[in-house]
Amino acid sequence: TMAAVRAVATNALSRQINSRCSVSRSIKLPGVVQARNFRGSSTIVMVQRVEKSDADWAKELDKTSFQVLRKKGTEPAGTGEYDKFFPKEGHFVCKGCGNPLYSAQSKFNSGCGWPAFDKCYKGALITETDMTFGMKRVEIMCGACDGHLGHVFENEGFTPTMERHCVNSVSVLYKEGPPPTPLEEEKCT
């Protein structure tokens, strides 16, 4: 039955803990909610997968957002609409799928030329080691649609979390008010 498939998938996912972002990597089963288990916690966060073809993404997103979210591009520094935007309330969602990613309170001015956040909603992000440009970086992606958001940098001392999520403005949208359901925030690493 479908319930048995979901139970097996959830159990398999909860065993596959990723050392980054404290979440498991997903097993992608069409129509199945994705579970993420957090290191040091019994909390499992459910994220609804969003999967589309490149052609469908290209129809839904503007050209720049498609290049960044789906092809892992980067917008030029200092050009994004959210770089110098600091709301007191609200949250930011993935521009591709609407998955809540960051609270307005987690945004800060790092001076790097891209929006910066110091923590994310639990289960909102997945990470991968990025070895492009001859250096090791940690790529951050939407946990629901795998859209490229940017990179996370550690131990720079900007905030108490010691994390700077350097995010492309074209990858996110600002929404007034809280997310539809209350979400906890945490460090990514």
FENMOJO-V128905 format. One record per helix or strand. SS is the DSSP state (~ for helix, > for strand). FROM is the first residue (numbers start at 1). TO is the last residue. If there is no record, write none. Layout:
ss=<SS/SS>
from=<FROM/FROM>
to=<TO/TO>
This chain:
ss=<~/>/>/>/>/~/~/>/>/~/>/>/>/>/~/>/>/>/~/>/>>
from=<2/17/24/33/44/54/63/91/100/104/107/115/120/125/132/137/148/163/169/172/185>
to=<15/17/24/37/48/60/71/94/103/106/108/117/121/130/134/142/154/167/171/175/186>
